[in-house]
Amino acid sequence: MNVSLALTVHSIPLWFLVLSLFLPRLCIFLAWLQHGTGHFIPVTVNLIGIVLWILIPRLLILYWIYIDQGISLWFIIHLIALAIAWGGGGSRVYSRRRVTYVD
């Protein structure tokens, strides 16, 4: 198993790696709009790719990074972002306060 801790970029552009940390669905859509995504994103125009893009885009991006770079620092960063998003770290916690009005 080869693990690299360098921030290398093979064929996936840097903008895709950074933007997909924050807005994964939008990033995949923008990459698709460029029409040149075949050189850095494996073509997944099957049902599984579409379902992953709609339901769990972070897993799809993790798969693409693994195919391109293997287990690298970008893969680990995206894995941590996935754990934070699924663990509820990205959601807001609303605290309710009871307001009592005295007449």
C-alpha positions as CSV (number, residue, x, y, z in Angstrom):
1,M,0.0,0.0,0.0
2,N,1.4,3.3,-1.1
3,V,0.4,6.3,1.0
4,S,1.6,9.8,-0.1
5,L,1.3,12.8,2.2
6,A,2.1,15.4,-0.6
7,L,-0.6,17.6,-2.0
8,T,-0.1,16.4,-5.5
9,V,-2.5,17.0,-8.4
10,H,-2.3,14.4,-11.1
11,S,-5.0,14.9,-13.7
12,I,-7.8,16.3,-11.4
13,P,-7.5,20.1,-11.4
14,L,-6.8,22.0,-8.2
15,W,-10.0,24.0,-8.5
16,F,-12.0,20.8,-8.5
17,L,-10.3,19.4,-5.4
18,V,-10.7,22.6,-3.4
19,L,-14.2,23.5,-4.5
20,S,-15.5,20.0,-4.0
21,L,-14.7,20.2,-0.3
22,F,-17.4,22.8,0.1
23,L,-19.8,22.4,-2.7
24,P,-19.5,18.8,-4.1
25,R,-22.7,18.8,-6.3
26,L,-22.0,22.1,-7.8
27,C,-18.4,21.2,-8.5
28,I,-19.4,18.0,-10.3
29,F,-21.9,19.9,-12.3
30,L,-19.3,22.6,-13.3
31,A,-16.8,19.9,-14.3
32,W,-19.5,18.3,-16.4
33,L,-20.3,21.6,-18.1
34,Q,-16.7,22.0,-19.2
35,H,-17.1,19.1,-21.7
36,G,-13.5,18.2,-21.1
37,T,-14.1,16.2,-17.9
38,G,-13.2,12.9,-19.5
39,H,-9.5,13.6,-19.1
40,F,-9.7,13.9,-15.3
41,I,-13.0,12.3,-14.3
42,P,-13.8,8.7,-15.2
43,V,-17.0,8.7,-17.2
44,T,-19.8,7.5,-15.0
45,V,-22.9,8.1,-17.1
46,N,-24.5,5.0,-15.8
47,L,-27.3,4.8,-13.2
48,I,-24.9,4.3,-10.3
49,G,-23.0,7.4,-11.1
50,I,-26.1,9.5,-11.4
51,V,-27.5,8.2,-8.2
52,L,-24.2,8.9,-6.4
53,W,-24.1,12.4,-7.8
54,I,-27.6,13.1,-6.5
55,L,-27.6,11.3,-3.2
56,I,-23.9,11.0,-2.0
57,P,-21.6,13.2,-4.2
58,R,-18.8,13.1,-1.7
59,L,-18.5,9.3,-2.2
60,L,-18.3,9.8,-5.9
61,I,-15.6,12.4,-5.5
62,L,-13.7,10.1,-3.2
63,Y,-13.8,7.4,-5.8
64,W,-12.5,9.7,-8.5
65,I,-9.6,10.9,-6.3
66,Y,-8.8,7.3,-5.4
67,I,-8.8,6.3,-9.1
68,D,-6.6,9.2,-10.0
69,Q,-4.2,9.5,-7.1
70,G,-4.7,6.5,-4.8
71,I,-4.6,7.2,-1.1
72,S,-3.0,10.6,-1.0
73,L,-3.4,13.7,1.2
74,W,-6.3,15.0,-0.9
75,F,-8.1,11.7,-0.4
76,I,-7.6,11.9,3.4
77,I,-8.8,15.6,3.4
78,H,-11.9,14.6,1.5
79,L,-12.4,11.6,3.8
80,I,-12.3,13.9,6.8
81,A,-14.8,16.3,5.1
82,L,-17.1,13.3,4.5
83,A,-16.8,12.3,8.2
84,I,-17.6,15.8,9.3
85,A,-20.5,16.2,7.0
86,W,-22.0,12.9,7.9
87,G,-21.3,13.3,11.6
88,G,-23.3,16.5,11.8
89,G,-20.4,18.9,12.1
90,G,-21.7,20.8,9.1
91,S,-25.2,21.3,10.4
92,R,-26.4,24.1,12.6
93,V,-27.7,23.4,16.0
94,Y,-30.7,25.5,16.8
95,S,-31.3,26.0,20.5
96,R,-34.8,26.9,21.5
97,R,-35.4,29.4,24.2
98,R,-38.7,29.6,25.9
99,V,-39.9,33.1,26.1
100,T,-42.5,33.6,28.8
101,Y,-44.5,36.7,28.6
102,V,-45.9,38.1,31.8
103,D,-49.0,40.1,31.5
